[in-house]
Amino acid sequence: MTDAERAPEPTALIVVRVGAIDRFGALRAAFVPDGVEVVWDRRVGERRQPPADPMSVERRRRDRRGTVPASWTLLDFIVVPPRPSAS
C-alpha cells in the first residue's frame, strides 16, 4: 500500500455518549472534514466484578480512572488528543 492509498491519521478523536444522536451528527458534520474521527462510546457497563471469594484481598491500590471531564457530563462527548506518531 502506498502512502497515497493509506488513509490519513486522524488529528483527534471525539467519543460521543450512546444515545446522543443529534450531538453525534453535528460533531461528524463539523469535524470529519478536518480529519477528526467521531465515534460512539462502546462501553456497555462496568466490567470489573467483585471477588468471588469474600476473604480475597483487593490488590488494586487505587482506582486509576480520573475524574469524568465536564464535556462528558454536560455535552455528551469527550475529545481525545492524537497519539504521538511512532516515526
N, CA, C and O atoms as CSV, one atom per row, in Angstrom:
chain,resi,resn,atom,element,x,y,z
A,1,MET,N,N,0.850,-1.163,0.000
A,1,MET,CA,C,0.000,0.000,0.000
A,1,MET,C,C,0.901,1.234,0.000
A,1,MET,O,O,1.811,1.340,0.823
A,2,THR,N,N,0.655,2.147,-0.903
A,2,THR,CA,C,1.458,3.354,-0.979
A,2,THR,C,C,0.927,4.400,-0.002
A,2,THR,O,O,-0.172,4.265,0.535
A,3,ASP,N,N,1.719,5.433,0.216
A,3,ASP,CA,C,1.285,6.500,1.120
A,3,ASP,C,C,0.026,7.190,0.616
A,3,ASP,O,O,-0.797,7.633,1.417
A,4,ALA,N,N,-0.134,7.285,-0.681
A,4,ALA,CA,C,-1.316,7.929,-1.245
A,4,ALA,C,C,-2.575,7.110,-1.004
A,4,ALA,O,O,-3.661,7.676,-0.875
A,5,GLU,N,N,-2.451,5.776,-0.941
A,5,GLU,CA,C,-3.613,4.910,-0.721
A,5,GLU,C,C,-3.988,4.801,0.745
A,5,GLU,O,O,-5.134,4.488,1.068
A,6,ARG,N,N,-3.053,5.050,1.624
A,6,ARG,CA,C,-3.292,4.904,3.060
A,6,ARG,C,C,-4.125,6.079,3.564
A,6,ARG,O,O,-3.877,7.226,3.190
A,7,ALA,N,N,-5.105,5.796,4.407
A,7,ALA,CA,C,-5.935,6.853,4.982
A,7,ALA,C,C,-5.098,7.687,5.940
A,7,ALA,O,O,-4.273,7.142,6.672
A,8,PRO,N,N,-5.300,8.998,5.946
A,8,PRO,CA,C,-4.519,9.839,6.852
A,8,PRO,C,C,-4.890,9.551,8.307
A,8,PRO,O,O,-6.024,9.184,8.614
A,9,GLU,N,N,-3.920,9.723,9.182
A,9,GLU,CA,C,-4.178,9.544,10.610
A,9,GLU,C,C,-5.115,10.640,11.085
A,9,GLU,O,O,-4.949,11.793,10.686
A,10,PRO,N,N,-6.098,10.320,11.929
A,10,PRO,CA,C,-6.981,11.367,12.437
A,10,PRO,C,C,-6.192,12.346,13.304
A,10,PRO,O,O,-5.252,11.960,13.999
A,11,THR,N,N,-6.584,13.607,13.255
A,11,THR,CA,C,-5.901,14.626,14.057
A,11,THR,C,C,-6.352,14.590,15.509
A,11,THR,O,O,-5.643,15.086,16.385
A,12,ALA,N,N,-7.499,14.023,15.775
A,12,ALA,CA,C,-8.022,13.863,17.131
A,12,ALA,C,C,-9.166,12.857,17.061
A,12,ALA,O,O,-9.568,12.426,15.980
A,13,LEU,N,N,-9.677,12.496,18.218
A,13,LEU,CA,C,-10.782,11.550,18.315
A,13,LEU,C,C,-11.838,12.144,19.228
A,13,LEU,O,O,-11.519,12.616,20.320
A,14,ILE,N,N,-13.078,12.128,18.799
A,14,ILE,CA,C,-14.192,12.565,19.644
A,14,ILE,C,C,-15.051,11.343,19.920
A,14,ILE,O,O,-15.507,10.672,18.993
A,15,VAL,N,N,-15.270,11.055,21.197
A,15,VAL,CA,C,-16.095,9.927,21.621
A,15,VAL,C,C,-17.406,10.494,22.135
A,15,VAL,O,O,-17.423,11.327,23.041
A,16,VAL,N,N,-18.519,10.030,21.541
A,16,VAL,CA,C,-19.843,10.558,21.864
A,16,VAL,C,C,-20.614,9.528,22.679
A,16,VAL,O,O,-20.588,8.334,22.381
A,17,ARG,N,N,-21.294,10.007,23.704
A,17,ARG,CA,C,-22.104,9.150,24.570
A,17,ARG,C,C,-23.226,8.502,23.758
A,17,ARG,O,O,-23.863,9.159,22.935
A,18,VAL,N,N,-23.459,7.222,23.994
A,18,VAL,CA,C,-24.514,6.486,23.295
A,18,VAL,C,C,-25.858,7.165,23.552
A,18,VAL,O,O,-26.188,7.515,24.685
A,19,GLY,N,N,-26.616,7.341,22.489
A,19,GLY,CA,C,-27.933,7.950,22.600
A,19,GLY,C,C,-27.964,9.422,22.235
A,19,GLY,O,O,-29.041,9.975,22.011
A,20,ALA,N,N,-26.803,10.074,22.171
A,20,ALA,CA,C,-26.747,11.492,21.820
A,20,ALA,C,C,-26.677,11.612,20.294
A,20,ALA,O,O,-25.669,12.045,19.736
A,21,ILE,N,N,-27.758,11.222,19.643
A,21,ILE,CA,C,-27.793,11.116,18.183
A,21,ILE,C,C,-27.583,12.468,17.509
A,21,ILE,O,O,-26.789,12.571,16.574
A,22,ASP,N,N,-28.275,13.496,17.964
A,22,ASP,CA,C,-28.131,14.818,17.363
A,22,ASP,C,C,-26.714,15.354,17.545
A,22,ASP,O,O,-26.151,15.952,16.628
A,23,ARG,N,N,-26.139,15.141,18.726
A,23,ARG,CA,C,-24.771,15.605,19.002
A,23,ARG,C,C,-23.780,14.879,18.087
A,23,ARG,O,O,-22.863,15.493,17.543
A,24,PHE,N,N,-23.972,13.570,17.925
A,24,PHE,CA,C,-23.094,12.782,17.058
A,24,PHE,C,C,-23.120,13.322,15.626
A,24,PHE,O,O,-22.072,13.530,15.014
A,25,GLY,N,N,-24.316,13.546,15.102
A,25,GLY,CA,C,-24.453,14.059,13.740
A,25,GLY,C,C,-23.824,15.428,13.567
A,25,GLY,O,O,-23.160,15.691,12.565
A,26,ALA,N,N,-24.031,16.292,14.534
A,26,ALA,CA,C,-23.469,17.643,14.450
A,26,ALA,C,C,-21.946,17.615,14.512
A,26,ALA,O,O,-21.282,18.334,13.766
A,27,LEU,N,N,-21.390,16.792,15.394
A,27,LEU,CA,C,-19.931,16.700,15.510
A,27,LEU,C,C,-19.313,16.107,14.245
A,27,LEU,O,O,-18.267,16.569,13.787
A,28,ARG,N,N,-19.957,15.088,13.683
A,28,ARG,CA,C,-19.439,14.496,12.438
A,28,ARG,C,C,-19.459,15.528,11.316
A,28,ARG,O,O,-18.483,15.658,10.577
A,29,ALA,N,N,-20.548,16.252,11.184
A,29,ALA,CA,C,-20.655,17.247,10.120
A,29,ALA,C,C,-19.609,18.352,10.282
A,29,ALA,O,O,-19.072,18.857,9.296
A,30,ALA,N,N,-19.330,18.715,11.513
A,30,ALA,CA,C,-18.413,19.821,11.762
A,30,ALA,C,C,-16.941,19.420,11.685
A,30,ALA,O,O,-16.121,20.203,11.205
A,31,PHE,N,N,-16.586,18.213,12.148
A,31,PHE,CA,C,-15.177,17.895,12.335
A,31,PHE,C,C,-14.590,16.829,11.425
A,31,PHE,O,O,-13.372,16.800,11.248
A,32,VAL,N,N,-15.388,15.960,10.847
A,32,VAL,CA,C,-14.840,14.915,9.981
A,32,VAL,C,C,-14.093,15.517,8.782
A,32,VAL,O,O,-13.038,14.999,8.416
A,33,PRO,N,N,-14.598,16.586,8.158
A,33,PRO,CA,C,-13.829,17.169,7.054
A,33,PRO,C,C,-12.443,17.671,7.475
A,33,PRO,O,O,-11.557,17.794,6.629
A,34,ASP,N,N,-12.244,17.958,8.743
A,34,ASP,CA,C,-10.951,18.433,9.243
A,34,ASP,C,C,-10.044,17.303,9.688
A,34,ASP,O,O,-8.962,17.554,10.219
A,35,GLY,N,N,-10.467,16.055,9.481
A,35,GLY,CA,C,-9.623,14.917,9.832
A,35,GLY,C,C,-9.815,14.401,11.241
A,35,GLY,O,O,-8.993,13.624,11.727
A,36,VAL,N,N,-10.885,14.814,11.912
A,36,VAL,CA,C,-11.171,14.335,13.261
A,36,VAL,C,C,-12.100,13.133,13.157
A,36,VAL,O,O,-13.089,13.171,12.425
A,37,GLU,N,N,-11.784,12.067,13.887
A,37,GLU,CA,C,-12.618,10.870,13.892
A,37,GLU,C,C,-13.667,11.006,14.995
A,37,GLU,O,O,-13.329,11.321,16.136
A,38,VAL,N,N,-14.930,10.770,14.663
A,38,VAL,CA,C,-16.031,10.852,15.629
A,38,VAL,C,C,-16.625,9.452,15.750
A,38,VAL,O,O,-17.059,8.870,14.756
A,39,VAL,N,N,-16.644,8.907,16.984
A,39,VAL,CA,C,-17.127,7.539,17.209
A,39,VAL,C,C,-18.067,7.501,18.403
A,39,VAL,O,O,-18.065,8.402,19.243
A,40,TRP,N,N,-18.867,6.447,18.464
A,40,TRP,CA,C,-19.746,6.207,19.608
A,40,TRP,C,C,-18.948,5.575,20.749
A,40,TRP,O,O,-17.982,4.850,20.511
A,41,ASP,N,N,-19.351,5.850,21.970
A,41,ASP,CA,C,-18.806,5.166,23.143
A,41,ASP,C,C,-19.321,3.738,23.096
A,41,ASP,O,O,-20.529,3.521,23.004
A,42,ARG,N,N,-18.427,2.763,23.157
A,42,ARG,CA,C,-18.827,1.355,23.028
A,42,ARG,C,C,-19.018,0.666,24.362
A,42,ARG,O,O,-19.443,-0.489,24.402
A,43,ARG,N,N,-18.716,1.343,25.449
A,43,ARG,CA,C,-18.825,0.678,26.750
A,43,ARG,C,C,-20.277,0.339,27.067
A,43,ARG,O,O,-21.184,1.131,26.812
A,44,VAL,N,N,-20.476,-0.828,27.617
A,44,VAL,CA,C,-21.814,-1.288,27.949
A,44,VAL,C,C,-22.087,-1.110,29.436
A,44,VAL,O,O,-23.193,-0.731,29.823
A,45,GLY,N,N,-21.117,-1.371,30.247
A,45,GLY,CA,C,-21.287,-1.258,31.690
A,45,GLY,C,C,-19.961,-1.484,32.381
A,45,GLY,O,O,-18.921,-1.568,31.727
A,46,GLU,N,N,-19.990,-1.579,33.667
A,46,GLU,CA,C,-18.790,-1.821,34.457
A,46,GLU,C,C,-18.321,-3.242,34.216
A,46,GLU,O,O,-19.100,-4.183,34.367
A,47,ARG,N,N,-17.070,-3.414,33.847
A,47,ARG,CA,C,-16.542,-4.750,33.583
A,47,ARG,C,C,-15.969,-5.404,34.828
A,47,ARG,O,O,-15.877,-6.629,34.901
A,48,ARG,N,N,-15.588,-4.610,35.790
A,48,ARG,CA,C,-14.995,-5.177,36.997
A,48,ARG,C,C,-16.059,-5.910,37.803
A,48,ARG,O,O,-17.185,-5.437,37.959
A,49,GLN,N,N,-15.681,-7.056,38.302
A,49,GLN,CA,C,-16.575,-7.862,39.116
A,49,GLN,C,C,-16.021,-7.950,40.528
A,49,GLN,O,O,-14.803,-7.996,40.705
A,50,PRO,N,N,-16.873,-7.974,41.525
A,50,PRO,CA,C,-16.362,-8.164,42.884
A,50,PRO,C,C,-15.743,-9.550,43.007
A,50,PRO,O,O,-16.161,-10.475,42.310
A,51,PRO,N,N,-14.758,-9.707,43.877
A,51,PRO,CA,C,-14.126,-11.022,44.022
A,51,PRO,C,C,-15.134,-12.077,44.467
A,51,PRO,O,O,-16.017,-11.805,45.280
A,52,ALA,N,N,-14.987,-13.287,43.921
A,52,ALA,CA,C,-15.892,-14.381,44.264
A,52,ALA,C,C,-15.676,-14.840,45.704
A,52,ALA,O,O,-16.621,-15.220,46.396
A,53,ASP,N,N,-14.429,-14.798,46.140
A,53,ASP,CA,C,-14.091,-15.211,47.493
A,53,ASP,C,C,-14.122,-13.992,48.413
A,53,ASP,O,O,-13.328,-13.071,48.225
A,54,PRO,N,N,-15.023,-13.961,49.406
A,54,PRO,CA,C,-15.112,-12.796,50.282
A,54,PRO,C,C,-13.847,-12.564,51.111
A,54,PRO,O,O,-13.658,-11.470,51.643
A,55,MET,N,N,-12.992,-13.555,51.228
A,55,MET,CA,C,-11.767,-13.404,52.008
A,55,MET,C,C,-10.598,-12.896,51.158
A,55,MET,O,O,-9.523,-12.620,51.691
A,56,SER,N,N,-10.797,-12.770,49.841
A,56,SER,CA,C,-9.700,-12.317,48.984
A,56,SER,C,C,-9.431,-10.833,49.222
A,56,SER,O,O,-10.315,-10.069,49.611
A,57,VAL,N,N,-8.196,-10.461,48.977
A,57,VAL,CA,C,-7.768,-9.093,49.218
A,57,VAL,C,C,-7.763,-8.343,47.891
A,57,VAL,O,O,-7.294,-8.859,46.876
A,58,GLU,N,N,-8.283,-7.135,47.909
A,58,GLU,CA,C,-8.245,-6.291,46.715
A,58,GLU,C,C,-6.807,-5.868,46.480
A,58,GLU,O,O,-6.187,-5.256,47.350
A,59,ARG,N,N,-6.271,-6.189,45.307
A,59,ARG,CA,C,-4.864,-5.894,45.017
A,59,ARG,C,C,-4.662,-4.495,44.464
A,59,ARG,O,O,-3.553,-3.965,44.519
A,60,ARG,N,N,-5.696,-3.898,43.942
A,60,ARG,CA,C,-5.540,-2.540,43.414
A,60,ARG,C,C,-5.373,-1.566,44.570
A,60,ARG,O,O,-6.117,-1.612,45.549
A,61,ARG,N,N,-4.399,-0.696,44.444
A,61,ARG,CA,C,-4.164,0.293,45.497
A,61,ARG,C,C,-5.165,1.430,45.417
A,61,ARG,O,O,-5.606,1.967,46.433
A,62,ARG,N,N,-5.516,1.786,44.185
A,62,ARG,CA,C,-6.492,2.861,43.981
A,62,ARG,C,C,-7.102,2.696,42.599
A,62,ARG,O,O,-6.596,1.943,41.767
A,63,ASP,N,N,-8.164,3.389,42.374
A,63,ASP,CA,C,-8.785,3.369,41.055
A,63,ASP,C,C,-7.961,4.256,40.140
A,63,ASP,O,O,-7.678,5.403,40.484
A,64,ARG,N,N,-7.571,3.745,38.984
A,64,ARG,CA,C,-6.727,4.500,38.058
A,64,ARG,C,C,-7.516,5.494,37.227
A,64,ARG,O,O,-6.933,6.368,36.586
A,65,ARG,N,N,-8.799,5.376,37.230
A,65,ARG,CA,C,-9.605,6.287,36.437
A,65,ARG,C,C,-9.620,7.660,37.080
A,65,ARG,O,O,-9.715,7.793,38.301
A,66,GLY,N,N,-9.525,8.665,36.250
A,66,GLY,CA,C,-9.564,10.039,36.746
A,66,GLY,C,C,-10.996,10.531,36.840
A,66,GLY,O,O,-11.946,9.765,36.677
A,67,THR,N,N,-11.131,11.813,37.106
A,67,THR,CA,C,-12.461,12.399,37.169
A,67,THR,C,C,-13.035,12.480,35.758
A,67,THR,O,O,-12.296,12.596,34.780
A,68,VAL,N,N,-14.324,12.419,35.669
A,68,VAL,CA,C,-15.011,12.487,34.385
A,68,VAL,C,C,-14.943,13.938,33.892
A,68,VAL,O,O,-15.289,14.853,34.639
A,69,PRO,N,N,-14.504,14.162,32.644
A,69,PRO,CA,C,-14.438,15.531,32.134
A,69,PRO,C,C,-15.821,16.173,32.074
A,69,PRO,O,O,-16.824,15.488,31.877
A,70,ALA,N,N,-15.864,17.472,32.244
A,70,ALA,CA,C,-17.140,18.195,32.221
A,70,ALA,C,C,-17.838,18.046,30.877
A,70,ALA,O,O,-19.068,18.016,30.821
A,71,SER,N,N,-17.072,17.953,29.793
A,71,SER,CA,C,-17.711,17.827,28.479
A,71,SER,C,C,-18.498,16.524,28.359
A,71,SER,O,O,-19.489,16.467,27.631
A,72,TRP,N,N,-18.068,15.479,29.064
A,72,TRP,CA,C,-18.799,14.207,29.020
A,72,TRP,C,C,-20.132,14.349,29.739
A,72,TRP,O,O,-21.160,13.870,29.262
A,73,THR,N,N,-20.105,15.003,30.874
A,73,THR,CA,C,-21.316,15.161,31.679
A,73,THR,C,C,-22.286,16.158,31.056
A,73,THR,O,O,-23.488,15.901,30.994
A,74,LEU,N,N,-21.774,17.284,30.599
A,74,LEU,CA,C,-22.637,18.360,30.110
A,74,LEU,C,C,-22.954,18.275,28.619
A,74,LEU,O,O,-24.059,18.618,28.197
A,75,LEU,N,N,-21.993,17.822,27.827
A,75,LEU,CA,C,-22.145,17.876,26.384
A,75,LEU,C,C,-22.218,16.515,25.701
A,75,LEU,O,O,-22.402,16.450,24.486
A,76,ASP,N,N,-22.078,15.443,26.448
A,76,ASP,CA,C,-22.187,14.073,25.940
A,76,ASP,C,C,-21.049,13.655,25.011
A,76,ASP,O,O,-21.237,12.766,24.181
A,77,PHE,N,N,-19.869,14.277,25.131
A,77,PHE,CA,C,-18.721,13.824,24.356
A,77,PHE,C,C,-17.426,14.225,25.050
A,77,PHE,O,O,-17.405,15.105,25.910
A,78,ILE,N,N,-16.341,13.552,24.650
A,78,ILE,CA,C,-15.000,13.931,25.082
A,78,ILE,C,C,-14.094,13.970,23.862
A,78,ILE,O,O,-14.328,13.271,22.876
A,79,VAL,N,N,-13.066,14.788,23.942
A,79,VAL,CA,C,-12.078,14.902,22.861
A,79,VAL,C,C,-10.794,14.236,23.353
A,79,VAL,O,O,-10.268,14.574,24.414
A,80,VAL,N,N,-10.305,13.286,22.563
A,80,VAL,CA,C,-9.072,12.589,22.885
A,80,VAL,C,C,-7.996,13.100,21.946
A,80,VAL,O,O,-8.162,13.004,20.730
A,81,PRO,N,N,-6.890,13.643,22.465
A,81,PRO,CA,C,-5.835,14.143,21.568
A,81,PRO,C,C,-5.183,12.991,20.815
A,81,PRO,O,O,-5.243,11.843,21.257
A,82,PRO,N,N,-4.566,13.292,19.689
A,82,PRO,CA,C,-3.926,12.225,18.912
A,82,PRO,C,C,-2.723,11.657,19.630
A,82,PRO,O,O,-2.077,12.340,20.424
A,83,ARG,N,N,-2.429,10.400,19.345
A,83,ARG,CA,C,-1.223,9.760,19.900
A,83,ARG,C,C,-0.018,10.281,19.137
A,83,ARG,O,O,-0.113,10.597,17.951
A,84,PRO,N,N,1.107,10.370,19.816
A,84,PRO,CA,C,2.306,10.777,19.082
A,84,PRO,C,C,2.655,9.732,18.034
A,84,PRO,O,O,2.512,8.534,18.280
A,85,SER,N,N,3.103,10.168,16.890
A,85,SER,CA,C,3.437,9.213,15.827
A,85,SER,C,C,4.681,8.426,16.190
A,85,SER,O,O,5.574,8.927,16.873
A,86,ALA,N,N,4.726,7.180,15.722
A,86,ALA,CA,C,5.836,6.282,16.044
A,86,ALA,C,C,7.049,6.537,15.169
A,86,ALA,O,O,8.113,5.972,15.420
A,87,SER,N,N,6.917,7.370,14.150
A,87,SER,CA,C,8.052,7.602,13.256
A,87,SER,C,C,9.027,8.625,13.775
A,87,SER,O,O,10.027,8.913,13.118
